[in-house]
């Protein structure tokens, strides 16, 4: 775990007196994938957080010849990339956090190739129909057949599947977005979408109340506090890359294979069980006071990369305080409450019923997925993915009560589940003190206010994490942000 000799040597090193120049590329821009090349003296860098963002930044800086130490509060690397194994039989695992890799996730693709991590195409072997459950009615969606929604709809909306309604009301706006990774995004014309909620956006597009009720299910109500509270621009930015995906992948052996590969390269540069409690910074360098085994240690360096969620950074003392704009973003940027409940079954019985195992609902469990279709063996694994207020209601239950409640709700979607159910597990991300939620989200007006400042360095303190990227909640965003922060440090003089 921690290496006291290495830490003492690190502490002995003196700080450089040179002041840092601003980063040499636009704030928030996507970093180049070209290899970082060090041109001056090696810098001493502290990275707070061994999630993918921190790991990527440490890896890039180490490759360039800088001296790096990573401090991580947990006893493992990966952060919100966490694969559950002990709760399930051999060969079966569940992703508590990040799962999907899309073919347009160029940063994830870069690093899995570079680190020798294998990807497997996510292809459902069973196919089958999906289910909607709304207003107490269970609806099996059959391809090519009109859908009888239990809602009042406009004549031109009647019979349309949710995908067709999405195409009608949302896709035209997606074509306006441009590149969310471009400098100075969003341009002025797009800011009108940041001033309203997604539900209001749908109404402005002409969707009936019934169509809004359908379109908010799933993604819209699982971003922050849901369609009535989330910025329409935030939701559109989240939806845009999904609309052009041709193939999705899973990481062979579990998503945690990727952070483990990074950690293997970094070796004893990572120090576990060392949460940061105070950051001090000035023109000469940075100091981090961290705790370990009921004692405190001070680390000193030339630069710091802070790669932890803002929801966690709020509890770290900073002296002197960051700029007012940065402090506002740290204090107010929300993290989505998420609970994931996994249900193990003897077999994927839903395939025998011609179903895919996927469901989108207005029930307390919100959405369900077949999570065994890319795993070996015959056993089934269903997931209920719950966000927002409904996630907090589930999190308030005892673990056994939470699982039993979820199985009961699943009976309304898959009535035969109890005949095949073997056991379950759950994860409540709000309860993780080093995450305090799952992924960032923006209220109306916050993207215009916060985006120019979220990723901007504060002197010698730099910021990484998926929340500082154009792709919050994705491994791709975390990796991009880590590479960007590493480049900022490397270019600082």
C-alpha positions in Angstrom: 0.0 0.0 0.0 1.7 3.2 1.1 5.5 3.4 0.8 6.9 5.5 3.7 10.4 5.7 2.2 9.2 7.1 -1.1 7.0 9.6 0.6 9.8 10.9 2.8 12.0 11.3 -0.2 9.2 13.2 -1.9 8.8 15.5 1.0 12.5 16.4 1.1 12.5 17.8 -2.4 12.5 21.6 -2.5 9.9 23.6 -4.4 10.7 25.3 -7.7 10.5 29.1 -7.4 9.2 29.7 -11.0 5.7 30.9 -11.4 3.3 29.1 -13.6 2.0 30.5 -16.9 -1.6 30.0 -17.9 -2.4 26.9 -19.8 -1.5 27.2 -23.5 -4.7 25.9 -25.0 -8.3 27.1 -24.5 -9.8 26.1 -21.2 -11.9 22.9 -21.5 -10.7 22.1 -25.0 -10.0 18.5 -25.9 -6.4 17.7 -25.3 -4.3 16.5 -28.2 -3.7 12.7 -28.3 -0.1 13.3 -29.3 2.5 12.1 -26.8 3.3 14.7 -24.2 7.0 15.7 -24.5 8.8 17.3 -21.6 11.1 20.2 -22.7 12.3 21.6 -19.4 13.1 20.3 -16.0 11.0 17.5 -14.5 8.2 18.8 -12.4 7.0 17.4 -9.1 3.2 16.8 -9.2 0.7 15.6 -6.7 -2.5 14.0 -8.1 -5.5 13.8 -5.8 -7.7 10.9 -6.7 -6.9 7.5 -8.4 -10.1 7.4 -10.6 -9.6 7.3 -14.3 -9.0 11.0 -14.6 -6.2 11.0 -11.9 -4.7 7.8 -13.3 -4.6 9.1 -16.9 -3.0 12.4 -15.8 -0.4 10.6 -13.6 0.3 8.1 -16.4 0.8 10.9 -19.0 3.1 12.9 -16.8 5.1 9.9 -15.7 5.6 8.9 -19.4 6.9 12.4 -20.0 9.4 12.1 -17.2 7.8 14.1 -14.5 7.8 13.0 -10.8 4.3 12.1 -9.7 2.6 10.9 -6.5 -1.1 10.0 -6.5 -3.0 10.0 -3.2 -6.3 8.1 -3.1 -8.7 8.0 -0.2 -10.0 4.5 -1.0 -8.1 1.2 -0.8 -8.4 0.7 -4.5 -8.0 2.5 -7.8 -10.8 3.3 -10.2 -13.1 5.6 -8.3 -16.6 5.2 -9.9 -15.3 2.5 -12.1 -16.1 -0.4 -9.8 -16.8 -4.0 -10.7 -18.7 -6.1 -8.2 -17.4 -9.7 -8.0 -17.8 -11.1 -4.5 -21.6 -10.9 -4.5 -21.9 -13.3 -7.5 -20.8 -16.8 -8.6 -17.6 -17.2 -10.6 -17.9 -15.8 -14.1 -20.7 -13.4 -13.1 -20.0 -9.8 -12.2 -21.8 -6.5 -12.2 -20.7 -3.0 -12.9 -21.5 -0.7 -10.0 -20.3 2.3 -12.1 -19.1 2.9 -15.6 -20.0 0.2 -18.1 -20.3 1.1 -21.7 -17.6 2.1 -24.2 -18.9 3.6 -27.5 -17.2 3.5 -30.8 -17.0 7.3 -30.7 -15.2 7.3 -27.3 -11.8 8.1 -28.8 -10.0 8.6 -25.4 -11.2 5.3 -24.1 -10.2 3.6 -27.3 -6.8 5.2 -27.1 -6.0 4.0 -23.6 -7.5 0.5 -23.9 -5.2 0.0 -26.9 -2.2 1.5 -25.3 -2.6 -0.5 -22.1 -3.5 -3.8 -23.8 -7.1 -4.0 -22.4 -9.5 -6.0 -24.5 -13.0 -4.9 -25.6 -16.0 -7.1 -26.4 -18.8 -5.9 -28.7 -22.1 -5.7 -26.7 -24.5 -7.7 -28.8 -27.6 -9.1 -27.3 -27.9 -12.8 -28.2 -31.5 -13.0 -27.3 -33.0 -9.9 -29.0 -36.7 -9.7 -28.1 -39.2 -7.0 -27.2 -38.7 -4.3 -24.7 -41.3 -3.2 -22.1 -42.7 0.1 -21.0 -44.7 0.5 -17.8 -46.6 3.7 -17.5 -49.8 4.8 -15.7 -50.2 1.3 -14.3 -50.1 -0.3 -17.8 -47.5 -2.8 -19.0 -46.8 -2.3 -22.7 -44.8 -4.7 -24.8 -43.2 -2.9 -27.7 -43.3 -4.9 -30.9 -41.4 -3.7 -33.8 -43.6 -2.3 -36.6 -46.7 -2.3 -34.4 -48.3 0.9 -33.2 -48.1 1.6 -29.5 -51.2 2.1 -27.5 -50.1 4.6 -24.8 -52.5 5.1 -21.8 -52.2 8.9 -22.3 -53.9 11.7 -24.2 -51.8 12.5 -27.3 -52.1 14.7 -30.3 -53.4 13.0 -33.4 -50.0 13.0 -35.0 -48.4 11.5 -31.9 -50.8 8.6 -31.4 -49.3 5.1 -32.2 -45.8 6.4 -32.2 -43.1 4.6 -30.3 -41.0 6.6 -27.9 -38.1 6.5 -30.4 -40.3 8.1 -33.0 -41.5 10.8 -30.6 -37.8 11.5 -29.7 -37.0 11.8 -33.4 -39.9 14.2 -33.9 -39.2 16.6 -30.9 -35.5 16.2 -29.9 -33.4 15.2 -32.9 -33.8 18.5 -34.7 -32.1 20.3 -31.8 -29.3 17.7 -31.6 -28.3 18.8 -35.1 -27.8 22.4 -33.8 -25.3 21.4 -31.1 -22.1 21.4 -33.0 -19.1 20.1 -31.1 -19.5 20.4 -27.3 -15.7 19.8 -27.0 -14.9 22.9 -29.1 -13.4 26.0 -27.3 -16.0 28.6 -26.3 -18.9 26.1 -26.6 -21.8 26.7 -26.3 -22.1 29.5 -28.8 -24.6 32.2 -28.1 -27.6 30.7 -30.1 -27.5 27.5 -28.0 -27.7 29.3 -24.7 -31.4 29.6 -25.0 -31.5 25.9 -24.3 -29.6 26.4 -21.1 -32.1 28.9 -19.8 -35.0 26.3 -19.7 -35.6 22.8 -18.4 -35.8 19.8 -20.7 -39.5 19.5 -19.9 -40.0 23.1 -21.0 -37.9 22.5 -24.1 -40.2 19.6 -25.1 -43.3 21.8 -24.6 -41.7 24.6 -26.7 -41.1 22.0 -29.4 -44.8 21.2 -29.5 -44.9 18.0 -27.5 -48.2 17.3 -25.8 -48.3 16.7 -22.0 -48.7 13.0 -22.8 -45.7 13.0 -25.1 -43.6 14.8 -22.5 -44.6 12.2 -20.0 -43.3 9.5 -22.3 -40.1 11.3 -23.3 -39.0 12.1 -19.8 -38.8 8.4 -18.9 -35.3 7.0 -18.7 -32.5 9.4 -19.7 -34.2 12.7 -18.9 -35.4 11.7 -15.5 -32.1 10.0 -14.7 -30.0 13.2 -15.2 -29.9 15.1 -11.9 -33.3 15.7 -10.5 -35.1 14.9 -13.8 -36.7 16.6 -16.8 -38.3 19.4 -14.8 -35.0 20.5 -13.1 -32.2 19.7 -15.6 -31.0 22.2 -18.2 -32.2 21.3 -21.6 -28.8 22.0 -23.0 -27.3 19.6 -20.5 -29.7 16.8 -21.6 -29.1 17.5 -25.3 -25.3 17.4 -24.8 -25.7 14.0 -23.1 -28.0 12.7 -25.9 -25.9 13.9 -28.9 -23.1 11.3 -28.9 -25.6 8.5 -28.1 -27.5 9.4 -31.3 -24.5 8.5 -33.6 -23.2 5.4 -31.8 -22.8 2.4 -34.2 -21.3 -0.1 -31.7 -21.0 -0.3 -28.0 -18.5 -2.4 -26.1 -17.8 -3.8 -22.7 -14.3 -4.1 -21.2 -13.4 -7.8 -21.1 -13.2 -9.1 -17.6 -14.9 -6.1 -16.1 -14.6 -2.3 -16.3 -12.1 -2.2 -13.5 -9.6 -3.9 -15.8 -8.8 -0.5 -17.2 -7.9 1.3 -13.9 -6.0 -1.8 -12.8 -3.9 -1.6 -16.0 -3.2 2.1 -15.3 -2.4 1.3 -11.6 0.0 -1.5 -12.6 2.0 1.0 -14.8 2.1 3.6 -11.9 3.1 1.1 -9.2 4.0 2.5 -5.9 3.5 6.1 -7.1 -0.1 5.5 -5.9 -0.7 5.8 -2.1 -4.0 4.4 -0.9 -6.0 5.3 2.2 -4.8 8.9 2.0 -7.6 11.4 1.7 -6.7 15.1 1.2 -7.9 17.4 4.0 -6.2 20.7 3.0 -4.7 22.3 -0.1 -2.3 25.2 0.2 -1.0 26.9 -3.0 0.9 30.0 -3.9 3.2 31.3 -6.7 6.0 29.0 -5.5 4.2 25.6 -5.3 1.5 23.5 -3.7 1.2 21.6 -0.4 -1.4 19.0 0.4 -2.1 17.8 3.9 -3.6 14.3 3.9 -4.5 11.9 6.6 -3.5 8.3 7.0 -3.8 5.9 9.9 -5.0 8.7 12.3 -2.0 10.9 11.5 -1.5 13.7 9.0 1.3 14.1 6.4 2.2 17.1 4.2 3.2 16.6 0.6 4.9 19.4 -1.4 5.2 19.8 -5.1 5.3 22.2 -8.0 1.8 21.5 -9.3 -1.4 19.7 -8.1 -4.0 18.0 -10.2 -7.3 17.7 -8.3 -9.1 14.8 -9.8 -12.0 14.3 -7.4 -15.7 15.3 -7.7 -16.6 18.8 -6.7 -19.0 17.2 -4.2 -16.0 15.8 -2.4 -13.7 18.8 -2.9 -16.3 20.9 -1.0 -15.0 19.2 2.2 -11.3 19.9 1.5 -10.0 23.1 3.0 -8.3 25.4 0.4 -5.9 28.2 1.3 -6.0 30.7 -0.2 -9.5 30.2 -1.6 -10.1 29.7 -5.3 -11.6 32.4 -7.4 -15.2 33.3 -6.7 -16.3 31.7 -10.0 -14.5 28.4 -9.2 -15.9 28.4 -5.6 -19.4 28.9 -6.9 -19.0 26.0 -9.3 -17.6 23.7 -6.6 -20.3 24.6 -4.2 -23.3 24.4 -6.6 -22.5 21.8 -9.3 -24.8 18.9 -8.5 -24.1 15.2 -8.5 -26.9 12.8 -9.5 -28.1 10.4 -6.9 -28.0 6.8 -8.3 -28.8 3.4 -6.9 -28.2 0.3 -8.9 -29.8 -3.0 -7.8 -28.7 -6.3 -9.3 -30.8 -9.5 -9.3 -29.3 -12.8 -10.1 -31.5 -15.5 -11.7 -30.9 -19.1 -12.5 -31.3 -18.4 -16.2 -32.3 -15.6 -18.5 -35.9 -16.6 -18.4 -37.2 -13.5 -20.2 -35.7 -14.7 -23.4 -38.1 -17.7 -23.4 -40.9 -15.1 -23.2 -39.5 -13.2 -26.3 -38.3 -10.3 -24.2 -35.0 -8.4 -24.1 -35.0 -7.8 -20.4 -35.0 -4.1 -20.9 -37.8 -1.9 -19.4 -38.5 1.8 -19.2 -41.0 2.7 -16.5 -42.6 5.3 -14.3 -42.3 2.9 -11.4 -39.9 3.5 -8.5 -37.3 1.4 -10.1 -37.3 3.5 -13.3 -35.4 1.3 -15.7 -34.3 -2.3 -16.0 -31.6 -4.0 -18.1 -30.3 -7.5 -19.0 -26.7 -7.3 -17.6 -25.7 -10.9 -18.4 -25.9 -10.8 -22.2 -22.2 -10.1 -22.4 -21.2 -12.5 -19.6 -20.4 -16.3 -19.9 -22.7 -19.0 -18.5 -26.4 -19.5 -18.4 -27.3 -17.4 -15.3 -29.2 -14.2 -15.7 -28.4 -10.8 -14.1 -31.0 -8.0 -14.2 -30.3 -4.4 -13.1 -32.6 -1.8 -11.9 -31.1 1.7 -12.5 -32.6 4.4 -10.3 -31.7 8.1 -10.1 -32.8 11.3 -8.4 -35.4 11.4 -5.6 -36.4 7.8 -6.2 -32.8 6.7 -5.8 -32.7 8.5 -2.4 -35.8 6.7 -1.3 -34.2 3.3 -2.2 -31.0 4.3 -0.5 -32.9 5.0 2.8 -33.9 1.4 3.0 -31.8 -1.4 4.6 -30.0 -3.4 1.9 -32.2 -6.5 2.2 -35.4 -4.4 2.1 -34.1 -2.5 -0.9 -33.5 -5.7 -2.9 -36.8 -7.3 -1.9 -38.6 -4.1 -2.8 -36.9 -4.1 -6.2 -37.7 -7.7 -6.9 -41.4 -6.9 -6.1 -41.4 -4.0 -8.5 -39.7 -6.2 -11.2 -42.7 -8.6 -10.9 -44.8 -5.9 -12.6 -42.4 -6.0 -15.6 -41.4 -9.7 -15.5 -44.1 -11.6 -13.5 -42.1 -14.8 -13.3 -38.9 -13.4 -11.7 -39.4 -15.0 -8.3 -39.4 -18.5 -9.8 -35.8 -17.9 -11.0 -34.5 -15.3 -8.5 -31.4 -16.4 -6.5 -30.1 -13.3 -4.8 -29.0 -9.7 -5.3 -26.8 -6.8 -4.5 -27.0 -3.0 -4.6 -24.9 0.1 -4.7 -25.9 3.5 -3.4 -23.5 6.2 -4.8 -24.7 8.9 -2.4 -23.4 6.8 0.5 -19.9 6.6 -0.9 -18.1 9.5 0.9 -15.4 9.7 -1.8 -18.0 10.1 -4.6 -21.2 11.6 -3.0 -23.2 10.8 -6.1 -22.7 9.4 -9.5 -22.3 12.1 -12.3 -22.5 15.8 -12.6 -25.6 17.7 -13.9 -26.6 21.3 -14.6 -29.6 23.2 -13.6 -31.0 25.8 -16.1 -28.4 28.6 -16.4 -25.6 26.7 -14.8 -23.8 25.6 -18.0 -23.4 29.2 -19.2 -22.3 30.2 -15.7 -20.0 27.3 -14.8 -18.5 25.9 -18.0 -15.9 28.7 -18.4 -14.6 28.0 -14.9 -14.9 24.3 -14.1 -11.7 23.1 -15.8 -9.7 26.4 -15.5 -6.6 26.1 -13.4 -6.2 28.2 -10.3 -2.5 29.1 -10.3 -0.6 25.8 -9.8 -3.8 23.8 -9.1 -5.3 22.0 -12.1 -8.6 20.2 -12.3 -9.5 16.8 -13.9 -12.5 14.5 -13.7 -15.4 13.7 -16.0 -17.3 16.7 -14.6 -14.6 19.0 -16.1 -15.0 17.4 -19.5 -17.6 17.6 -22.3 -18.7 14.1 -21.3 -19.7 14.0 -17.7 -20.4 10.5 -16.4 -18.3 8.7 -19.0 -14.9 7.0 -18.8 -14.1 8.9 -22.0 -14.7 12.2 -20.3 -12.5 11.3 -17.3 -9.7 10.1 -19.5 -9.8 13.2 -21.7 -9.8 15.5 -18.7 -6.8 13.7 -17.2 -4.8 14.0 -20.4 -5.8 17.7 -20.6 -4.7 18.4 -17.1 -1.4 16.6 -17.7 -0.7 18.7 -20.7 -1.5 21.9 -18.8 1.1 20.9 -16.1 3.7 19.9 -18.7 3.3 23.2 -20.6 3.4 25.4 -17.4 6.7 27.1 -17.0 
